[in-house]
Amino acid sequence: MVDLLTGQALRAAGVRWTPARGDRFAVPDRDLDDHVFVLSDMVVELLEVPDGDRILAFNGTTEWALDALEASEAVWLPREDQLRALLGDAFVSLERLPGPTGGWAVTLDLAGTPSRHLDVDPEAAYVRALLALLAAPA
């Protein structure tokens, strides 16, 4: 699973989030860094306020002093399928690496040049590939 630091690195690299049901996110700097939330109609709800901003409403959380926060304050922790979608047409393949240490490799096509990105799990390999894609010359 993508952690808070990785989510922050993706945001800093230019990955933008449009909150949707099922998305995972973290709330930094409120003593909640170790918690992962999931956007759901049952507990955390995306609301559009009259001025056009979006807020995440925490329903049924009377034990917290956190009723809502602006979506921009949350850090998106994308899932594997979302990371793959962000790679778009540059994505070529995901493969499991053989051997006792295993791992995963994501291959991209960067302007006709293959680019391979390795890590211990698929999401981490996708993150490496996405950061490389975002840093590649246009």
Backbone as CSV, one residue per row, in Angstrom:
resi,resn,N_x,N_y,N_z,CA_x,CA_y,CA_z,C_x,C_y,C_z
1,MET,0.837,-1.178,0.000,0.000,0.000,0.000,0.884,1.245,0.000
2,VAL,0.476,2.233,-0.756,1.181,3.509,-0.805,1.045,4.174,0.563
3,ASP,2.173,4.656,1.101,2.137,5.305,2.408,2.090,6.825,2.249
4,LEU,1.997,7.516,3.372,1.873,8.969,3.372,3.046,9.642,2.671
5,LEU,4.277,9.240,2.983,5.443,9.875,2.361,5.435,9.693,0.850
6,THR,5.044,8.516,0.396,4.969,8.267,-1.044,3.860,9.095,-1.664
7,GLY,2.713,9.166,-0.993,1.624,10.004,-1.475,2.047,11.461,-1.597
8,GLN,2.805,11.938,-0.628,3.291,13.316,-0.673,4.289,13.508,-1.814
9,ALA,5.118,12.495,-2.072,6.067,12.574,-3.189,5.322,12.609,-4.525
10,LEU,4.260,11.825,-4.645,3.460,11.845,-5.874,2.809,13.216,-6.068
11,ARG,2.275,13.774,-4.986,1.660,15.107,-5.071,2.701,16.135,-5.496
12,ALA,3.881,16.097,-4.873,4.943,17.054,-5.201,5.398,16.912,-6.654
13,ALA,5.290,15.694,-7.200,5.686,15.456,-8.588,4.610,15.881,-9.586
14,GLY,3.455,16.296,-9.070,2.423,16.806,-9.958,1.192,15.935,-10.113
15,VAL,1.107,14.825,-9.385,-0.076,13.975,-9.472,-1.228,14.682,-8.767
16,ARG,-2.321,14.889,-9.476,-3.486,15.556,-8.924,-4.576,14.538,-8.643
17,TRP,-5.363,14.808,-7.614,-6.395,13.884,-7.151,-7.762,14.508,-7.290
18,THR,-8.654,13.782,-7.914,-10.067,14.113,-7.916,-10.734,13.048,-7.055
19,PRO,-11.072,13.364,-5.810,-11.596,12.355,-4.889,-12.811,11.609,-5.450
20,ALA,-12.800,10.301,-5.233,-13.900,9.438,-5.678,-14.095,8.318,-4.665
21,ARG,-15.289,7.775,-4.631,-15.625,6.682,-3.728,-14.592,5.551,-3.871
22,GLY,-14.121,5.060,-2.747,-13.154,3.969,-2.723,-11.707,4.415,-2.643
23,ASP,-11.453,5.720,-2.811,-10.079,6.218,-2.735,-9.552,6.157,-1.308
24,ARG,-8.267,5.850,-1.203,-7.581,5.864,0.088,-6.857,7.196,0.227
25,PHE,-6.798,7.709,1.458,-6.081,8.951,1.692,-5.609,9.011,3.137
26,ALA,-4.670,9.922,3.377,-4.158,10.173,4.725,-4.365,11.648,5.033
27,VAL,-4.358,11.956,6.319,-4.529,13.332,6.779,-3.272,13.699,7.565
28,PRO,-2.331,14.392,6.923,-1.079,14.717,7.604,-1.230,15.863,8.596
29,ASP,-0.305,15.915,9.519,-0.160,17.044,10.443,-1.349,17.266,11.367
30,ARG,-2.076,16.216,11.681,-3.186,16.311,12.649,-3.154,15.120,13.600
31,ASP,-1.968,14.577,13.811,-1.783,13.383,14.636,-2.539,12.183,14.072
32,LEU,-2.711,12.165,12.754,-3.398,11.065,12.083,-2.531,10.459,10.979
33,ASP,-1.229,10.771,10.990,-0.339,10.335,9.909,-0.330,8.827,9.693
34,ASP,-0.559,8.054,10.727,-0.505,6.594,10.613,-1.839,5.974,10.222
35,HIS,-2.858,6.791,10.030,-4.187,6.277,9.688,-4.445,6.412,8.198
36,VAL,-5.042,5.392,7.618,-5.466,5.429,6.223,-6.989,5.444,6.221
37,PHE,-7.546,6.426,5.525,-8.991,6.555,5.414,-9.425,6.133,4.020
38,VAL,-10.669,5.716,3.898,-11.235,5.359,2.607,-12.484,6.198,2.398
39,LEU,-12.543,6.855,1.262,-13.693,7.682,0.934,-14.886,6.782,0.647
40,SER,-15.934,6.981,1.442,-17.113,6.126,1.367,-18.353,6.944,1.680
41,ASP,-19.470,6.554,1.119,-20.721,7.233,1.427,-21.156,6.986,2.867
42,MET,-20.612,5.959,3.490,-21.063,5.597,4.826,-20.358,6.384,5.921
43,VAL,-19.074,6.676,5.761,-18.337,7.324,6.839,-17.714,8.638,6.393
44,VAL,-16.942,8.630,5.323,-16.308,9.837,4.824,-16.961,10.155,3.491
45,GLU,-17.487,11.358,3.409,-18.277,11.719,2.235,-17.683,12.948,1.566
46,LEU,-17.616,12.932,0.257,-17.153,14.082,-0.506,-18.326,15.038,-0.689
47,LEU,-18.152,16.297,-0.240,-19.201,17.306,-0.368,-18.690,18.488,-1.169
48,GLU,-19.535,19.027,-2.007,-19.223,20.255,-2.732,-19.923,21.383,-1.983
49,VAL,-19.167,22.377,-1.544,-19.748,23.499,-0.818,-20.097,24.600,-1.815
50,PRO,-20.979,25.529,-1.430,-21.480,26.532,-2.376,-20.409,27.319,-3.126
51,ASP,-19.239,27.535,-2.502,-18.208,28.320,-3.197,-17.425,27.487,-4.212
52,GLY,-17.813,26.210,-4.389,-17.170,25.359,-5.386,-16.070,24.478,-4.844
53,ASP,-15.640,24.713,-3.609,-14.618,23.863,-3.004,-15.197,22.498,-2.689
54,ARG,-14.327,21.542,-2.508,-14.723,20.201,-2.077,-14.206,19.987,-0.670
55,ILE,-15.019,19.362,0.160,-14.573,18.982,1.498,-14.876,17.511,1.706
56,LEU,-14.123,16.891,2.584,-14.353,15.509,2.972,-15.033,15.559,4.329
57,ALA,-16.283,15.112,4.412,-17.062,15.179,5.646,-16.956,13.858,6.391
58,PHE,-16.539,13.927,7.636,-16.403,12.747,8.483,-17.694,12.587,9.276
59,ASN,-18.576,11.731,8.806,-19.865,11.515,9.455,-19.733,10.444,10.529
60,GLY,-20.366,10.685,11.654,-20.384,9.681,12.711,-19.100,9.576,13.499
61,THR,-18.252,10.591,13.434,-16.982,10.537,14.157,-17.005,11.532,15.310
62,THR,-17.978,11.370,16.191,-18.137,12.323,17.290,-16.969,12.311,18.265
63,GLU,-16.197,11.234,18.259,-15.055,11.189,19.177,-13.888,12.037,18.682
64,TRP,-13.936,12.507,17.441,-12.871,13.346,16.894,-13.360,14.775,16.777
65,ALA,-12.439,15.668,16.829,-12.775,17.070,16.592,-12.586,17.385,15.110
66,LEU,-12.698,16.384,14.265,-12.498,16.555,12.835,-13.800,16.210,12.134
67,ASP,-14.561,17.229,11.809,-15.832,17.005,11.130,-15.659,17.017,9.626
68,ALA,-14.781,17.873,9.138,-14.552,17.977,7.703,-13.209,18.653,7.466
69,LEU,-12.634,18.408,6.300,-11.444,19.112,5.888,-11.507,19.272,4.387
70,GLU,-10.806,20.262,3.877,-10.776,20.463,2.436,-10.032,19.297,1.806
71,ALA,-10.502,18.859,0.663,-9.881,17.724,-0.022,-8.403,17.993,-0.287
72,SER,-8.039,19.244,-0.501,-6.638,19.585,-0.774,-5.728,19.338,0.429
73,GLU,-6.295,19.222,1.628,-5.497,18.953,2.828,-5.185,17.465,2.984
74,ALA,-5.955,16.616,2.322,-5.739,15.168,2.389,-4.705,14.775,1.341
75,VAL,-4.021,13.673,1.604,-3.026,13.160,0.665,-3.539,11.846,0.099
76,TRP,-3.690,11.792,-1.212,-4.177,10.604,-1.901,-3.156,9.489,-1.831
77,LEU,-3.606,8.291,-1.530,-2.778,7.090,-1.509,-3.331,6.150,-2.581
78,PRO,-2.925,6.353,-3.843,-3.545,5.605,-4.941,-3.309,4.100,-4.865
79,ARG,-4.328,3.372,-5.357,-4.255,1.914,-5.456,-3.487,1.529,-6.722
80,GLU,-3.176,0.251,-6.822,-2.443,-0.273,-7.973,-3.141,0.070,-9.291
81,ASP,-4.445,-0.137,-9.372,-5.158,0.141,-10.623,-5.136,1.631,-10.968
82,GLN,-5.154,2.487,-9.960,-5.112,3.922,-10.207,-3.730,4.347,-10.680
83,LEU,-2.691,3.756,-10.095,-1.327,4.052,-10.532,-1.131,3.619,-11.983
84,ARG,-1.622,2.436,-12.314,-1.504,1.935,-13.698,-2.234,2.878,-14.664
85,ALA,-3.409,3.350,-14.275,-4.155,4.278,-15.128,-3.394,5.594,-15.320
86,LEU,-2.716,6.072,-14.283,-1.943,7.304,-14.397,-0.774,7.170,-15.371
87,LEU,-0.286,5.948,-15.553,0.806,5.713,-16.507,0.333,5.839,-17.947
88,GLY,-0.959,5.644,-18.161,-1.533,5.823,-19.493,-0.878,4.958,-20.553
89,ASP,-0.700,5.551,-21.733,-0.150,4.821,-22.876,1.320,4.453,-22.714
90,ALA,1.994,5.057,-21.735,3.412,4.727,-21.511,3.574,3.344,-20.886
91,PHE,2.514,2.831,-20.248,2.590,1.525,-19.589,2.710,0.418,-20.633
92,VAL,3.698,-0.463,-20.423,3.901,-1.619,-21.297,3.541,-2.906,-20.576
93,SER,4.121,-3.099,-19.366,3.865,-4.364,-18.676,4.216,-4.295,-17.194
94,LEU,3.634,-5.250,-16.472,3.991,-5.535,-15.083,4.386,-6.998,-15.066
95,GLU,5.552,-7.293,-14.508,5.967,-8.695,-14.435,6.551,-9.016,-13.071
96,ARG,6.291,-10.248,-12.638,6.875,-10.746,-11.393,8.281,-11.198,-11.692
97,LEU,9.228,-10.821,-10.840,10.625,-11.189,-11.035,10.896,-12.554,-10.416
98,PRO,11.662,-13.391,-11.099,11.958,-14.725,-10.567,12.996,-14.658,-9.439
99,GLY,13.156,-15.771,-8.786,14.195,-15.877,-7.771,13.664,-15.760,-6.369
100,PRO,14.534,-16.043,-5.394,14.111,-16.053,-3.996,13.703,-14.683,-3.470
101,THR,14.287,-13.609,-3.995,13.911,-12.281,-3.518,12.702,-11.745,-4.265
102,GLY,12.454,-12.255,-5.450,11.263,-11.874,-6.209,11.201,-10.395,-6.484
103,GLY,10.039,-9.858,-6.348,9.812,-8.454,-6.645,9.017,-8.306,-7.925
104,TRP,8.877,-7.074,-8.358,8.050,-6.750,-9.514,8.759,-5.723,-10.380
105,ALA,8.480,-5.754,-11.673,9.034,-4.788,-12.615,7.901,-4.197,-13.444
106,VAL,7.902,-2.885,-13.552,6.989,-2.178,-14.441,7.839,-1.631,-15.576
107,THR,7.417,-1.923,-16.795,8.114,-1.419,-17.974,7.261,-0.354,-18.641
108,LEU,7.911,0.747,-18.968,7.271,1.852,-19.668,7.919,2.044,-21.025
109,ASP,7.205,2.685,-21.906,7.753,3.137,-23.180,7.838,4.653,-23.074
110,LEU,9.059,5.152,-22.899,9.279,6.599,-22.790,9.841,7.099,-24.118
111,ALA,8.970,7.602,-24.963,9.352,8.129,-26.276,10.154,7.107,-27.074
112,GLY,9.676,5.866,-27.066,10.331,4.814,-27.845,11.451,4.094,-27.134
113,THR,11.753,4.506,-25.918,12.821,3.864,-25.145,12.212,3.112,-23.968
114,PRO,12.503,1.801,-23.856,11.980,1.059,-22.701,12.609,1.561,-21.395
115,SER,11.811,1.614,-20.360,12.265,2.061,-19.045,11.673,1.096,-18.019
116,ARG,12.536,0.414,-17.254,12.096,-0.626,-16.315,12.274,-0.133,-14.878
117,HIS,11.258,-0.401,-14.047,11.250,0.097,-12.667,10.910,-1.050,-11.730
118,LEU,11.832,-1.347,-10.799,11.736,-2.518,-9.929,11.444,-2.128,-8.491
119,ASP,10.681,-3.001,-7.824,10.474,-2.844,-6.379,9.910,-4.143,-5.827
120,VAL,9.706,-4.177,-4.509,9.285,-5.408,-3.839,7.825,-5.755,-4.040
121,ASP,6.965,-4.756,-4.304,5.554,-5.069,-4.553,5.071,-4.256,-5.752
122,PRO,3.959,-4.660,-6.344,3.493,-3.994,-7.560,3.236,-2.498,-7.391
123,GLU,2.568,-2.098,-6.305,2.272,-0.678,-6.126,3.545,0.150,-6.059
124,ALA,4.548,-0.338,-5.357,5.810,0.400,-5.243,6.507,0.498,-6.600
125,ALA,6.441,-0.561,-7.396,7.027,-0.517,-8.743,6.268,0.473,-9.621
126,TYR,4.944,0.499,-9.516,4.150,1.476,-10.267,4.509,2.902,-9.850
127,VAL,4.702,3.127,-8.547,5.073,4.467,-8.073,6.405,4.884,-8.684
128,ARG,7.389,3.997,-8.651,8.697,4.317,-9.248,8.540,4.677,-10.733
129,ALA,7.733,3.890,-11.429,7.524,4.139,-12.857,6.823,5.479,-13.078
130,LEU,5.812,5.772,-12.272,5.079,7.025,-12.432,5.978,8.229,-12.155
131,LEU,6.789,8.145,-11.114,7.705,9.255,-10.814,8.703,9.444,-11.954
132,ALA,9.163,8.345,-12.559,10.079,8.443,-13.703,9.362,9.066,-14.901
133,LEU,8.126,8.677,-15.136,7.360,9.242,-16.245,7.155,10.741,-16.062
134,LEU,6.828,11.149,-14.854,6.599,12.573,-14.587,7.872,13.395,-14.707
135,ALA,9.008,12.765,-14.443,10.294,13.470,-14.522,10.885,13.451,-15.932
136,ALA,10.341,12.613,-16.808,10.871,12.481,-18.180,10.596,13.748,-18.978
137,PRO,11.531,14.097,-19.864,11.272,15.267,-20.727,10.049,15.035,-21.593
138,ALA,9.286,16.082,-21.802,8.037,15.955,-22.586,8.282,15.766,-24.061
